[in-house]
């Protein structure tokens, strides 16, 4: 089982506006290819997939001139969209592979096929997640200036990437951002404060307050002018003036240009919570753990960073425990044990995890492993925490 079977791709299409009121209920008839494909697109976006399938079949069967390469490509994209939305992922991905391969071979540019843009962006997102023609798809995304349909996308060609989990790093167009000297301390402090507050619609007053708390001896941070200067320098460092959006006294990262590992991790954890099948939840949770390389802004000890760190850690553990409980209720102790073991690598001092992992060994009659783990946990907590249980 993979993410394609776990409803992960449905997130890419869920935000598409529906145009059901614009779609006629008249019987389908043969039309010129461009008109037919417009009808299919409207039906698909309205969620009327059976009718969209019928329209595609009728479209292909109509006599007359052969469709152009662009029309054929649009038909394949719409067919892939309909199949993916119906849950026929294997068929949809096979059609999508044919479509992007044909587009690459024919040298089709984004301008010819990128409408509706939100639908096309969703198909590009699926293609990138499945490594379907990644070079060609990346080029189309950049040509059309498409916005990512979900912040959980790791392979989308964002010009700016911000890493906060386990390390603090900025990547600009694929290259790590490097600088030296104290001159950039305030811009990076502003960035970290913004990320700790979620990166979206953060009041400037809250950012200034957090920056002052971090540098109480810095009198220069007491004015709005200091914030404006730090923001200007940060925009210059990132090389993207539109990466930071300031309006109505609030600052945000531009989600069209910026990817944040914490955003992607949080979105994936949300998918885990909504997963009907614990096996699907585990696959999605593994993806979240791949992003969670360590605590948020590890090493930063300001109050605002500690609060964000604890909030992120608590969310991860809460989702994990809910998933573990689901495995335990179904008697799936091997999966539960694998989950707890992976988490314990990140949180070796979490007593609750240790207890659940020991319990999973006992339930599988692995008593030697259970006793060994108990001894190691006891020794670790004695040495690190100074407690003996």
C-alpha positions as CSV (number, residue, x, y, z in Angstrom):
1,X,0.0,0.0,0.0
2,X,1.2,3.5,-0.9
3,X,0.0,7.1,-0.4
4,X,-1.8,6.8,-3.7
5,X,-4.3,4.3,-1.9
6,X,-4.6,6.5,1.2
7,X,-6.6,9.5,0.0
8,X,-3.4,11.6,-0.1
9,X,-4.0,12.7,-3.7
10,X,-7.6,13.7,-3.0
11,X,-6.1,16.7,-1.0
12,X,-4.7,18.0,-4.3
13,X,-8.2,18.1,-5.9
14,X,-10.3,19.0,-2.9
15,X,-9.8,22.7,-3.3
16,X,-10.9,22.9,-6.9
17,X,-14.0,25.1,-7.3
18,X,-17.1,23.3,-8.6
19,X,-19.0,24.7,-11.5
20,X,-22.0,22.4,-11.3
21,X,-24.4,25.3,-11.9
22,X,-22.7,26.0,-15.2
23,X,-23.0,22.5,-16.6
24,X,-25.9,21.8,-18.8
25,X,-28.1,18.7,-18.3
26,X,-28.7,18.4,-22.0
27,X,-27.9,15.1,-23.7
28,X,-24.3,14.9,-24.9
29,X,-23.7,15.3,-28.6
30,X,-20.7,15.2,-30.8
31,X,-18.9,18.6,-30.9
32,X,-15.6,20.0,-32.1
33,X,-12.8,18.7,-29.9
34,X,-12.0,21.9,-28.0
35,X,-15.7,22.4,-27.2
36,X,-16.1,18.8,-26.1
37,X,-13.1,19.0,-23.8
38,X,-14.4,22.2,-22.2
39,X,-17.7,20.3,-21.4
40,X,-15.7,17.4,-19.9
41,X,-13.6,19.8,-17.8
42,X,-16.8,21.4,-16.4
43,X,-18.3,18.0,-15.7
44,X,-15.2,16.8,-13.9
45,X,-14.9,20.0,-11.8
46,X,-18.5,19.6,-10.8
47,X,-17.8,16.1,-9.5
48,X,-20.0,14.5,-12.2
49,X,-17.4,11.9,-13.1
50,X,-19.7,9.3,-14.8
51,X,-20.9,11.9,-17.2
52,X,-17.4,13.2,-17.8
53,X,-16.3,9.6,-18.6
54,X,-19.3,9.3,-21.1
55,X,-18.4,12.6,-22.6
56,X,-14.8,11.5,-23.1
57,X,-15.9,8.3,-24.8
58,X,-18.3,10.2,-27.0
59,X,-15.6,12.7,-27.8
60,X,-13.2,9.9,-28.9
61,X,-15.9,8.2,-31.0
62,X,-17.1,11.3,-32.9
63,X,-16.3,11.2,-36.6
64,X,-14.5,14.0,-38.3
65,X,-11.0,15.4,-38.3
66,X,-8.4,13.8,-36.0
67,X,-7.6,15.8,-32.9
68,X,-4.5,17.8,-32.6
69,X,-1.6,16.7,-30.3
70,X,-2.7,19.4,-27.8
71,X,-6.3,18.2,-27.9
72,X,-5.2,14.6,-27.4
73,X,-3.1,15.7,-24.5
74,X,-5.9,17.6,-22.9
75,X,-8.2,14.6,-23.2
76,X,-5.6,12.4,-21.5
77,X,-5.2,14.9,-18.7
78,X,-8.9,15.0,-18.2
79,X,-9.2,11.2,-18.3
80,X,-6.4,11.0,-15.6
81,X,-8.2,13.5,-13.5
82,X,-11.5,11.7,-13.6
83,X,-9.9,8.3,-12.8
84,X,-7.9,9.7,-9.9
85,X,-10.9,11.4,-8.4
86,X,-12.9,8.2,-8.7
87,X,-10.2,6.3,-6.8
88,X,-8.9,4.3,-9.8
89,X,-5.3,5.4,-9.0
90,X,-3.4,2.8,-11.0
91,X,-5.4,3.5,-14.2
92,X,-5.2,7.3,-13.6
93,X,-1.5,7.2,-13.1
94,X,-1.0,5.1,-16.2
95,X,-3.0,7.7,-18.2
96,X,-1.1,10.5,-16.6
97,X,2.3,8.9,-17.5
98,X,1.1,8.6,-21.2
99,X,0.0,12.2,-21.2
100,X,3.2,13.7,-19.9
101,X,5.4,11.4,-22.0
102,X,3.5,12.5,-25.1
103,X,3.8,16.2,-24.1
104,X,7.5,15.8,-23.7
105,X,7.9,14.0,-27.0
106,X,5.8,16.6,-28.9
107,X,7.5,19.5,-27.1
108,X,4.2,20.9,-25.8
109,X,4.6,24.0,-23.8
110,X,2.6,24.9,-20.6
111,X,0.6,27.6,-22.3
112,X,-1.2,25.1,-24.5
113,X,-2.4,22.8,-21.8
114,X,-2.4,24.5,-18.4
115,X,-6.0,25.6,-18.3
116,X,-7.8,25.2,-16.0
117,X,-4.7,26.1,-14.0
118,X,-5.8,24.7,-10.6
119,X,-6.7,21.3,-12.2
120,X,-3.5,21.1,-14.2
121,X,-1.5,22.0,-11.0
122,X,-3.1,19.1,-9.2
123,X,-2.1,16.7,-12.0
124,X,1.4,18.1,-12.0
125,X,1.6,17.5,-8.2
126,X,0.6,13.9,-8.6
127,X,3.1,13.4,-11.4
128,X,5.9,14.8,-9.3
129,X,5.0,12.7,-6.3
130,X,5.1,9.6,-8.5
131,X,8.3,10.7,-10.3
132,X,6.5,10.8,-13.7
133,X,8.5,12.8,-16.2
134,X,9.9,15.0,-13.4
135,X,12.1,17.2,-15.6
136,X,9.4,18.0,-18.1
137,X,6.7,18.5,-15.3
138,X,9.0,20.8,-13.4
139,X,9.5,22.9,-16.5
140,X,5.7,23.1,-17.1
141,X,5.1,24.2,-13.5
142,X,7.7,27.0,-13.8
143,X,6.5,28.1,-17.3
144,X,2.9,28.4,-16.1
145,X,3.8,29.8,-12.6
146,X,1.5,27.3,-11.0
147,X,0.7,27.3,-7.3
148,X,1.2,24.1,-5.4
149,X,-2.2,22.5,-4.5
150,X,-1.0,21.3,-1.1
151,X,1.7,22.4,1.4
152,X,2.5,18.7,2.0
153,X,4.3,18.4,-1.4
154,X,8.0,17.7,-1.0
155,X,8.9,17.5,-4.7
156,X,7.2,20.7,-6.0
157,X,9.7,23.1,-7.5
158,X,9.4,25.9,-4.9
159,X,12.1,28.6,-5.3
160,X,12.4,28.8,-1.5
161,X,12.6,26.0,1.0
162,X,12.7,26.5,4.8
163,X,13.9,23.7,7.0
164,X,13.1,24.0,10.7
165,X,12.8,20.4,12.0
166,X,16.2,19.2,13.4
167,X,18.0,22.0,11.6
168,X,17.6,25.6,10.6
169,X,18.3,26.1,6.9
170,X,17.2,28.1,3.9
171,X,17.5,26.8,0.3
172,X,17.2,29.2,-2.6
173,X,16.7,27.7,-6.0
174,X,18.3,24.5,-4.9
175,X,21.3,26.1,-3.2
176,X,21.8,26.5,0.6
177,X,21.7,30.1,1.7
178,X,25.1,31.0,3.1
179,X,26.2,34.3,4.7
180,X,28.7,35.5,7.2
181,X,29.0,38.3,9.8
182,X,26.6,39.8,12.3
183,X,24.8,41.9,9.7
184,X,22.3,39.2,8.9
185,X,21.4,38.3,12.5
186,X,18.2,40.4,12.6
187,X,16.8,39.2,9.3
188,X,17.3,35.6,10.3
189,X,15.8,36.3,13.8
190,X,12.8,37.8,12.1
191,X,12.5,34.7,9.8
192,X,12.7,32.3,12.8
193,X,10.1,34.3,14.8
194,X,7.8,34.3,11.8
195,X,8.2,30.5,11.3
196,X,7.6,29.9,15.0
197,X,4.3,31.8,14.8
198,X,3.2,29.6,11.8
199,X,4.4,31.8,9.0
200,X,0.9,33.1,8.1
201,X,-0.8,36.4,9.0
202,X,1.5,37.0,12.0
203,X,1.0,40.5,13.6
204,X,4.0,42.7,13.2
205,X,3.6,43.7,16.9
206,X,4.0,40.1,17.9
207,X,7.1,39.7,15.8
208,X,8.7,42.8,17.3
209,X,7.9,41.6,20.8
210,X,9.4,38.2,20.1
211,X,12.6,39.7,18.6
212,X,13.0,42.0,21.6
213,X,12.6,39.1,24.0
214,X,15.4,37.3,22.2
215,X,17.7,40.3,22.3
216,X,16.8,42.4,25.4
217,X,20.1,44.2,25.3
218,X,19.5,45.4,21.7
219,X,18.0,48.9,21.9
220,X,17.8,49.0,18.1
221,X,14.9,46.5,18.2
222,X,12.5,48.9,20.0
223,X,11.2,50.7,16.9
224,X,9.1,49.8,13.9
225,X,12.0,51.0,11.8
226,X,14.1,48.1,13.1
227,X,11.5,45.7,11.8
228,X,11.3,47.4,8.4
229,X,15.0,47.2,8.1
230,X,15.2,43.6,9.1
231,X,12.4,42.8,6.6
232,X,14.1,44.6,3.8
233,X,17.4,42.7,4.5
234,X,15.6,39.4,4.6
235,X,13.9,40.0,1.3
236,X,17.3,40.9,-0.2
237,X,18.8,37.7,1.3
238,X,16.1,35.5,-0.2
239,X,16.3,37.2,-3.6
240,X,12.5,37.1,-3.9
241,X,10.8,40.4,-3.0
242,X,7.4,38.7,-3.0
243,X,8.4,35.9,-0.7
244,X,7.3,37.9,2.3
245,X,3.9,39.6,2.2
246,X,3.1,42.5,4.4
247,X,-0.4,43.9,4.8
248,X,-2.7,45.3,7.4
249,X,0.0,45.0,10.1
250,X,0.6,41.3,9.4
251,X,3.4,39.4,7.8
252,X,3.2,36.1,5.9
253,X,5.4,33.8,3.9
254,X,4.1,33.6,0.3
255,X,2.8,30.1,-0.1
256,X,3.2,30.2,-3.8
257,X,6.9,30.6,-3.5
258,X,7.8,29.1,-0.1
259,X,7.8,25.5,1.2
260,X,8.3,24.9,4.9
261,X,9.0,21.4,6.3
262,X,6.8,22.1,9.4
263,X,3.9,23.0,7.2
264,X,4.3,19.8,5.2
265,X,4.6,17.8,8.4
266,X,1.5,19.3,10.0
267,X,-0.6,18.7,6.8
268,X,0.5,15.0,6.7
269,X,-0.3,14.6,10.4
270,X,-3.8,15.9,9.6
271,X,-4.1,13.2,6.9
272,X,-3.1,10.6,9.4
273,X,-5.9,11.8,11.8
274,X,-8.5,11.5,8.9
275,X,-7.3,8.1,7.6
276,X,-10.0,5.4,7.9
277,X,-7.5,2.5,7.8
278,X,-4.6,2.4,10.3
279,X,-2.4,1.0,7.6
280,X,-3.0,4.1,5.5
281,X,-2.4,6.2,8.6
282,X,1.0,4.5,9.2
283,X,2.2,5.2,5.6
284,X,1.3,8.8,5.9
285,X,2.8,9.0,9.4
286,X,6.1,7.6,8.0
287,X,6.1,10.4,5.5
288,X,5.6,12.9,8.3
289,X,8.5,11.3,10.3
290,X,10.7,11.6,7.2
291,X,10.3,15.3,7.5
292,X,10.5,15.4,11.3
293,X,14.3,15.1,11.6
294,X,14.4,16.6,15.0
295,X,12.8,19.3,17.2
296,X,11.7,22.6,15.8
297,X,14.6,25.0,15.5
298,X,16.7,22.7,17.6
299,X,19.2,24.7,19.8
300,X,17.2,27.9,19.8
301,X,16.1,28.5,23.4
302,X,14.0,31.6,23.2
303,X,10.6,31.4,24.8
304,X,8.8,31.7,21.4
305,X,10.8,28.9,19.9
306,X,10.4,26.6,22.9
307,X,6.6,27.1,22.7
308,X,6.5,26.3,19.0
309,X,8.8,23.3,19.6
310,X,6.6,21.8,22.3
311,X,3.4,22.4,20.3
312,X,4.8,20.6,17.3
313,X,6.2,17.7,19.4
314,X,2.8,17.4,21.2
315,X,0.9,17.3,17.9
316,X,3.2,14.5,16.6
317,X,2.9,12.4,19.7
318,X,-0.8,12.9,20.0
319,X,-1.4,11.7,16.4
320,X,1.1,8.8,16.9
321,X,-0.7,7.6,20.1
322,X,-4.0,7.7,18.4
323,X,-2.6,5.6,15.5
324,X,-1.0,3.2,18.0
325,X,-4.2,2.8,19.8
326,X,-6.0,1.9,16.6
327,X,-3.4,-0.8,15.9
328,X,-3.7,-2.2,19.4
329,X,-7.5,-2.3,19.2
330,X,-7.2,-4.4,16.1
331,X,-4.6,-6.7,17.6
332,X,-2.0,-5.5,15.1
333,X,0.9,-5.6,17.5
334,X,3.7,-5.8,14.9
335,X,2.6,-2.6,13.3
336,X,2.1,-1.0,16.7
337,X,5.6,-2.1,17.8
338,X,7.2,-0.7,14.5
339,X,5.5,2.6,15.1
340,X,6.6,2.9,18.8
341,X,10.2,1.8,17.9
342,X,10.5,4.5,15.2
343,X,9.1,7.2,17.6
344,X,11.5,6.1,20.3
345,X,14.4,7.0,18.1
346,X,13.2,10.6,18.2
347,X,12.0,10.6,21.8
348,X,14.1,8.1,23.8
349,X,13.0,9.5,27.2
350,X,9.3,9.4,26.6
351,X,8.0,6.9,29.3
352,X,4.7,6.3,27.6
353,X,6.4,5.2,24.4
354,X,8.7,2.9,26.3
355,X,5.7,1.3,28.0
356,X,3.7,0.8,24.8
357,X,6.8,-0.7,23.0
358,X,7.4,-3.1,25.9
359,X,3.7,-4.0,25.9
360,X,3.9,-4.7,22.1
361,X,6.8,-7.1,22.7
362,X,4.9,-8.9,25.5
363,X,1.8,-9.3,23.3
364,X,4.0,-11.0,20.6
365,X,5.5,-13.3,23.2
366,X,8.9,-11.6,22.8
367,X,9.6,-11.6,26.5
368,X,13.4,-11.4,26.1
369,X,13.1,-8.3,24.0
370,X,10.6,-6.8,26.4
371,X,13.0,-7.4,29.4
372,X,16.0,-6.0,27.5
373,X,14.1,-2.9,26.5
374,X,12.9,-2.4,30.1
375,X,16.5,-2.6,31.4
376,X,17.8,-0.1,28.8
377,X,15.0,2.4,29.4
378,X,15.5,2.1,33.2
379,X,19.2,2.7,32.8
380,X,18.8,5.6,30.4
381,X,16.3,7.4,32.6
382,X,18.5,6.8,35.7
383,X,21.5,8.3,34.0
384,X,19.9,11.2,32.1
385,X,17.0,12.2,34.4
386,X,18.5,11.1,37.7
387,X,15.4,9.0,38.5
388,X,15.0,5.3,39.2
389,X,11.7,3.5,38.7
